[in-house]
Amino acid sequence: MSTDRIAMIRERLTRELQPTALEIIDESAKHAGHAGAASGGGHFIVTIVSPAFANKTLIQRHRLVYGAVGDIMHSEIHALSIQAKTPEES
């Protein structure tokens, strides 16, 4: 299931933001027993590098990421930690 969720996140972020680097870490096991884990949503850390973040504020970058995975938020994803950088910042 975790592999499927990571694949869904990766597909959406790649399609929408064309990253030059993308790392997705599933930390769901660390949150076992947490209310979000009980509802089935996973906890993920995303580190993404994309030219799409150029000249964007931190909030705008996060909105782009959430926009890419919006259809699976609250069903497959309970929590998402985001590190979003431009290629020049990485």
Secondary structure, DSSP 4 states (H G I P E B T S, - for coil): -HHHHHHHHHHHHHHHH--SEEEEEE-GGGGTTSHHHHTT-EEEEEEEE-GGGTT--HHHHHHHHHHHHGGGBTTTEEEEEEEEE-TTT-
